[in-house]
Structures are given as C-alpha cells and as structure tokens.
Amino acid sequence: MNRIVVLGSTGSIGRGALEVAAAFPGEIAVAGLAARASVQLLREQAGRFRPRAVAVADRACAAELAPLLPPGVEVRAGDEGVASLARMEGADTVLSAMVGAAGLAPTLEAIRAGKRVALANKEVLVCAGEIVMGEAAARGAEIVPVDSEHSALHQCLRAGGRGEVRRLILTASGGPFLRRTAAEMERATPEEALRHPRWRMGRKVTVDSATMMNKGLEMVEARWLFGVEPEAIEVLVHPECIVHSLVEFVDGSVVAQMSRPDMRIPIQYALLLPRRLPLPWDGLRLDGIPALRFERPDPDRFPSLDLARRAMAAGGTLPAVLNAANEIAVERFLAREIRFTAIAALVGDVMGRHRATARPSLEEILAADRWAREEARRWA
C-alpha cells in the first residue's frame, strides 16, 4: 500500500491524483491533503478519502474548514501546517502539485524526511534545482516526475544508461496560438489564451502553454532531473500531443513515449512505480491518429523559450527570477493589465536588470524571487 500526501489536492493535478487513488483502492491510500484555500472542495475530498490530516495554507479558511470535516480528520493551518503534512510520519509518497514557488518549501520538507516525491511542480527545480537535487541525493529521497513530458523522459531513459544519451527532446503542443500571426497574438485575450486545444489544466499553466514558457521551465527542470547539459535539451512542437517526449541515444536510436493526452497516466506511473497495473480508463488507439507531426518552434512568436535558455545557461538566481517574473506577468495578463505579448517582454526586462548570484543559498533564491515579483508588479 502506497500512502500518499497530496499537496495541491484541489488543483487539476491533485484532483487527477485522487482519481487515480480511487481507481486503485488496494494499492493507494490517501494520508493527507493540502491546499491554499478551497474549503468546499477540500471538505468533499476529505469526506471521500478520510485522510489523517488536511492542511490549509490560509489560516482563516482552515478555521472555516475545521468544523465541516469528518470525525478523526485533523486540520493543520498555515505554511507550517502544509510543511508538516509533507514530512508526515507513515506517509510514503508526497505528490508536490502546489502551483508556483509556494511548492518549494514543502517539497524540501518531504525530501529531507526521505519521502519519495512525485513532482508536478516545475518551479521547484527551476528555482532551486541544484539545492533540491543535492538534498535528494544526501537524504536518499527519490524524485519521480509527474509532468507528462518528464514522465515520458523518465520512461524512455529506462532503455539505456545516462552516459549513452545524446539528446532529450521535449514535445510542445504549441498551445492555442500555434498558427496565429504575431499581430493576432498582440491582440489575444485571456479567454483565447485559456482555450487550450488538447489539455485541461489550471489557468496559469494554460497561459504558460500559450506563451510556451511552460516548455522553457520544463527545459530547466529536465536539466536538473536528468543531469544533462543545457545544450543537450531540445524542444519540438507536436500538435497531436501523443508523443510526450523522446530520448536520442548515442547509437542513433530514438526512444519515444506515447499515450493519450491524459494526466492520469503519468500520475499513475509516478504513484505505482516500478509496477505497471492495468489501465482503468481508455488507452491509445494508434489507428485513430491520422498523422504525427513535429516542427521547430518559432522563436520570434515564442520568445519565452530563449529567455528560459538564457536563465538555464546562466544558472544561479536567474532561473528563480525568470519564474517569479513570469508568474506575476501571467497574473497581470489575466487581470487585463498587460497584453499577451507583454508577458515575455516583462520577463526579459526584469531578467536583464537582475544581478545574478552564482551558487546561491535558499535564502538568496527566495530573496531573488521576492525582488523579481516586486519589479514585475511595477513594470509598465
């Protein structure tokens, strides 16, 4: 029995993880649930899965939730309450699915407690990849990716040794603006950016898909997860979203992982690894796919990829600045304060004014994150 704690249980990944847990009741038990403030959904989840504890980062919402929970379910409040769930005694796996830099501290708590971490939060490794992977190595904590692209790479890499790898190839859907002109993207509305053609995701990651910043963040994440040099990571646009990533080995062989665009599949892989159990939902039908297309992304219409490469090459605190500035830029776009194309412009400007620190401490990373957020809020 794999006893799991789900950090970010009310988001799209968290809800998917609970669907997987419900599909495998003899294999997965829910020990803890954590969210920022979604009282009603947390109440429903706790009533169905009866975890030992629920944590709510917002203390007022925690107080509101407490009398609504079934007997025996403990409520923990604030950031410390979330962190305590991440290191919960008796839990085996912590699914890190809290959005943004807020997931960094509890993920480190889980690693330091020696848990297996099913990582769905890109920003944890983008902001502090060297620290996180160093802690995992020191504590013997396993990190298994949940993002469909990194899950695909994890599976493909089982076909050969790390020293035999030539390239990691991440695939991108291209988002809703793949065929839009630069002028059309300049006028794009939040409603259009949130209309993803293939995936159902949260608002922030959906906008990141539209700018392709999600793929930029994934490049940085892959660099740390798999221990490869930045130049060995590439991105190809694959609109069908069937091939989730590929690994090219030095002998010229290319291994790809394919499945339907359904996040429950990589979640199931992460929670049941090393076993593969029968799929409780529809699988892939290759005879129903007319074509599989691949193309290089247009750097002029999707400048976020170059920004991410700059941050990845520079290292230090610059990736944290990239991530923080992008989070605020997306917020401002969704609030109609800036245009869609201004997201990358804002991020690039904040990055250009940052004095990066090489090999930073966690405190320096968090300070850079705060600085970037302030600068992004003031940007005009």
Buried (B, 14 or more C-beta within 10 A) or exposed (E): EBBBBBBBBBBBBBBBBBBBBEBBEEBBBBBBBBBBBBBEBBBEBBEEBBBBBBBBBBEEBBEBBBEBBEEEBBBBBBEBBBBBBBBBEEBBBBBBBBBBBBBBBBBBBBBBBEBBBBBBBBBBBBBBBBBBBEBBEEBEBBBBBBBBBBBBBBBBBEEBEEEEBBBBBBBBBBBBBBEBEEEEBEEBEBEBBBEBEBBEBBBBBBBBBBBBBBBBBBBBBBBBBBEBEBEBBBBBBBBBBBBBBBBBBEEEEEBBBBBBBBBBBBBBBBBBBEEEEEBEEEEBEEEEEEEEEEEEBBEEBBBBBBBBBBBBEBBBBBBBBBBBBBBBBBBBBBEEEBBBBBBBBBBBBBBEEBEBBEEBEBEBBBBBBEBBBEBBBEBE
